[in-house]
Amino acid sequence: MTKKDLLRKIGSRKFWACITAVVIALIAFFNATPETTERVVALISAIGGLCIYMLAEGMADSSGGGSDEQ
């Protein structure tokens, strides 16, 4: 797997949905409270959103499309 493939997977909403599903299943297995489940899902969603944003900005910067230089 190349670095580009890895970055594409980390930036995928499907990847973060899968991670969230696995974590929720583990939380349910260990009988956590609904409040704990809600907090963990919120944390995973925040991290996923941040990763997707950073990758998108990095790709835009590397393509040179957002340059303000004249």
C-alpha positions, 0 to 999 in steps of 0.5 A, a space after each residue: 500500500 502506497 502513502 497515497 492509498 493510505 491517505 485516501 483511505 484515512 480520508 474516506 467517510 466509509 473508513 470512519 463509519 467502519 471505525 465507529 461501528 467497531 468501537 460501538 460494538 466493543 462498547 456494547 460488548 463491555 456494557 458501557 452506558 449510553 452516555 459513554 457511547 455517545 461521547 466516544 462516537 462524538 470523539 471519533 466523528 470529530 477526529 474523522 472530520 479533522 483528518 478529512 479536512 486536513 487531507 483535503 487542504 493538503 491536496 488542494 495546496 499541493 495541486 497549486 490551485 489555491 495559490 495567492 501568489 501572482 
